[in-house]
C-alpha cells in the first residue's frame, strides 16, 4: 500500500482475542468497503490484508493487544471507523450493522 489515507487502532477486549470467529467478522466487514485495508498487531507491522481470512487469523493477537489498521481508498475513514467499532464491541455485529446501515442511508 503506497499512500496511507487513514490509520486507526483498537484494543482487543474480547476474552479470546483475534481467533477464528472474530477474524471472520473482521474480514467480512472489511470486504464491505472499497478501500484497501490492512491490519497489524504492532504499529510497525507486519501488515496483512484485512480482507484475507487466512492472513488475519495469522495475526494471532490476544486480549489486551492493540490492533492497528490502515486504509487507502474512497471510503477509508468509514472503513476504519467501522472496524474500530467492531473491535470495541468485542466483535458483536449488532452495533456495527446498525451503523453501517445508517451510513448507507446517508449516501
Beta strands, then each sheet from edge to edge (+ up, - down):
strand 1: 6-11
strand 2: 36-40
strand 3: 48-49
strand 4: 66-72
sheet 1: 1+ 4- 2+ 3-
end
